[in-house]
Amino acid sequence: MDFQAGILQDGSPMESLEKQLICPICLEMFSKPVVILPCQHNLCRKCANDVFQAANPYWQSRGSLISGGRFRCPSCRHEVLLDRHGVYGLQRNLLVENIIDIYKQECSSRPLKKGEHPMCKEHEDERINIYCVTCEVPTCSMCKVFGAHKDCEVAPLQTVFQGQKTELNNCISMLVAGNDRIQTIISQLEDSCQSTEENSEAAKRELCARFDALAALLDEKKAELLQRISQEQADKTAFIQSLICQYKEQLEKSSRLVETAIQAAEETGGAAFLMNAKQLIKTIVEASKGGRLDKIEQGYESMDAFSVSLDHLTEAVHALDFDPAEEDEEYFDGEEEEVEE
C-alpha cells in the first residue's frame, strides 16, 4: 500500500486513509479477514475467493482433489499461485485489519458529514432508507423484511425527515428566543451584581467612618478620665509623702532624745544626774504630749470614686443595628420639621 503518498496528495488524512483501505474488487472498505497477496496488495477474502472461483471454475473446496489454482492480482496483474487451500492459504494482513478497526472507531466517534449516508449495522451493505414508526428509529429495508422491524409500522424516511426537521427548526427558534431572554436576564443580573458590590463598598466605608469617629470620641473621653485619675493620684501621693517626711523628722528627734535620756540614766553621780534630769524629763513629757502630726483617713488611698460604669454603653453597642428604611424616613422627616421650626 502506498499509504504515505496517498496522505501527502490529499488534504484530509482521514480521507486519504479511507482511500487506501478500499478493496479494488468491491470498491468498499476491506472486510475482515483481509488477505495479502504475494505482490503485497490486499483483498477482502470474499473478493479474493470470488476472483479465484472465476479464474478456477472447477475448484470446489479445500477438500477437492484439484491441487490448486491461479488468478491475477486486480491491482498489478501479477499472477498469484495458490495451493490446495485456495485463498484460505493466503496470509491475513492483521496490520490492515487493525487500521480498519481504529478507523471505524474514529469514524463512529465523529458526526456524519453532510451528505454522507449511514449504513445499517445489522446489514452492512444496506443503507438506512426507511423509518420505523413503532420503534422511532431509522432502519433499512432488510430489517423491515427479515430483521427486527418486520412486524413494525414504517414510513418513508424523507417524510419523517421533513416533519422532524420542521419540528427541530421550530425548537431551535424557541431556543434562540429563550436564549435571548436569558441573555437579557443575565445582563440585568450582572448589572444588579455590580450595583450591589458598589453599594456594599459605599455602605462599608460609611460604617467604618462612623465607628472610627465613635472610637476617636471614646479615646478622647478615656484620655480625659485618665488625666483626672492621674491628677488625683499625684495630689494624694504628694500629701502622703509630706506626712512621711514629717514623721521621719519626728522619729529622728525622738531617737536623739532617747539617746540623751539613756546617757543621763547611765550617770552614777547623784548630783550630776539631778542637774539635768528634771529638765530632760520635762522635755520628754512635752515631746510626748505635743507635736502630733496629721494622719490620713481610712480609705484615703482608694480610687473607687473614679470607677465608671459602661454597662449601658455595652448594651447600646450590642444593640447597634442597621436602621429600617421607614425609620430612616421618619427620622429625616423629623429633622426637616425641626429645621423649619
Helices and strands as residue ranges (DSSP letters): H 3-9, H 13-20, E 34-36, E 42-44, H 45-55, E 69-72, E 79-82, G 86-89, E 91-92, H 94-109, E 130-132, E 137-139, H 141-145, E 154-156, H 157-265, H 270-289, G 304-306, H 311-318, H 325-340
